């Protein structure tokens, strides 16, 4: 859809420029009525082209604002009461295995949320997975039983969070920098496979769909 709108936008802008040239030529020849009609038609075409541009940007921004990205796939396998193994597959295909204590698998991340204007310009919500841990259902267990926490962060050539803080030109585009977390039960008899997803509202977890 947006491809057709872009073509129409370009055609309208070209037509508007041509009409302005014709109108200017008519004005020089003292054909004021024809010149006025040409300028008016050119202005209408130009406004229509700008409207097409706004629609293109708006559709692109809407997709960016509602997009969910799979940040990790986690397969859980119970190995003992309140203990389970979590196999994490990251988008780059790397595998990581963790033995965790608790009733649920917990994942948190740093999230960099851009303002709507930046989304419309194509900047996506940036994230970095930070930790994976076991989580207990009850507060008493959480306070007294074994805690297991591991890092999921990876070395990067540059840090989007650091860049957003360091360079003032990016600050007006940044809506928020915050932590987000999600968890799901992990002690079912046969385990389960889940997708950890990131959106502009933070992390969420869904059961993985069979492929």
N, C-alpha and C positions, 0 to 999 in steps of 0.2 A: 504494500500500500504506500509506504513512504517513498519508495522508488518512483512511483508514478507521480506522486505529489511533487517530488523534487523536479522531475521533468517539466511538469506544468509550471512550476515556479520559475524555472530558467526561461521557458518560452514566454511567459508573461513579462518578465523583466526585459528580455530582448525586444519584445514587441513595444514595451513602454519606451525604451530608449529610441527605437526607430520612430515612434510617433512624436517624441520630443524633437528629434532632428527635423522631421517633416514640418512640424508646427513652427519651429524656429525659422525654417526656410520660408514658409508662408508669411510669417511676420515681417521678414526682410522685404518681401515682395508686396507689402502693404495689404495683404489679404487677411485682415484682422479676424473676420468671422471664422474662416477656415483654420486660422492659427489657434483661436480660442478653443474650437472643437477638438483640434489635435492635442492641445495641452490637456484638456479635460479627459479625453480618451486615454492619453498616456498616464495621467494620474490615477485613473481607475484601474488600469492594468498593473501599475506599480503597487497600488494598495492590495490588489488581489494577489500579486506575487508575494508581498510581505505576509499576507494572511496564510498563504501556503507554507511559507517559511516557519511561521509560528506553529502551524499544525505539525510540521515535520519535527520541530524541536520538542513540541509537547508530547507527541507519541513516543519519541526517543526517551524523554524524561520519565514518562509513565512506566515504560519497560524497566528502566534502571531502578526506579523506586520500588517496584514490586518483585524484583528478581531475587530468587533464593539460590545460593551457591552451596554445593556439598563441600564442607570443610574436612570431613573425615567419615569413614565407615568403620563402625565398631562391632565386632562379633564377641559376644560374651559366652563363657562356658563355666558353669559352676564346678568347683573342684573340692569343696568342703563346705560345711555350714558357715554361712556369712563370709565365704571366700570364693573368688571367681577369677578367671583369666580373661583379660580383655585384649583382643587382637585389633590393632588400629591400622587401617589403611588410609594413607594420606593421598591427596590429589596427584602427587608426583609418582604414585605407585609404591612408595616405600612402606614397609611393614614394621610395626613396633608391637611388642608383646609385654604386658604388665600383669603381675599377680597382685590383685587388690583385695582388701578386706572391707566388707560392708554388704549392704543389701542392694545398692544401686551404683551405677557408674556415673561419675560426675565429670564434666568437662567445662573449663572456663576459657575465656579469650579476651584480648584487648580489641575494642572496636573503635574505628574512626569513622564517624558519620558526617557526610558532607551536607551542606545546605542544598535546598531544591535547585537553586541556580546551577550549582556545580554538578548535580545529578543530570540536569538537562544538557550540560556541556559534555557529558559522558563519563564523569568521575564516579566510580562505583564505591560503595561502602568498603572500607579497607579493614582487614581483621588479621589477627595473629593468634593462633591457638597457644595457650599458655600452659595449662596444667590438666592432668587427668588424675582422678582420685577415686577411692571408694567412699561411699556415703551410706550411713546407717539410717534406718527408718525412724528410730527413736532418739530423742535428745540424750537420754541417759547413756545409750551405747555410743553415741557420737562423742560424749565427754569422757568416757571411761575405757572404751575398747581401743584396739590397735588402729592407728591411722596410717594410711598408705597414700602418698602423693608423689607424682612424677612429673617431670617437665615434658611438654610437647613443643616448646619453642625451638625454632631452627635458626641458624645463622643466615643472615640476608645481606646482599650487597649494600642496601640502604634501608633505613627504617622510616616508613611513612609517618609514624607518630612523631619521630624526632624532627623530620623535615617540617611538619605542620607547626611544631612549636618554635623551630629555629628561624624560619623565614616569614617575615611579617606579611608578605604578599599573599601567602596561603591562608592566613588567619581569618580573613572575612569569609572564606569559603567553607571553613570548618564549623559544623554545627555542634558536635560534641565528641569528646574522647572519654570512653568509659569502659568498665568491665562488664561482661555478660557471661552468664553461666546457664547450663541446663543439665538435667540428670534423668535417668530412667532406670527402672528395675532391672537387675542383672542376675537374680538367683533362681529364675525359672528352671525347671528340671532340664529342659533341652536347650537352655540358653536362648539367644536371639541375635539378630543382626539389625543394626540401626544406622541411620544416616544422621550425622550432626550437620545441620545447615546454618548458614549465616545469612541474615537479611538486614535491611536498614533498621529493623527494630531489635536486632541482636541474635543470639543463638536459639535454636530450637532443635528438637530431636523427633525423628519420624521412623517408624519401622521401614526397613529397606524393602523395596519392591522386588519380587522375583524377576530375574532376567532370563 
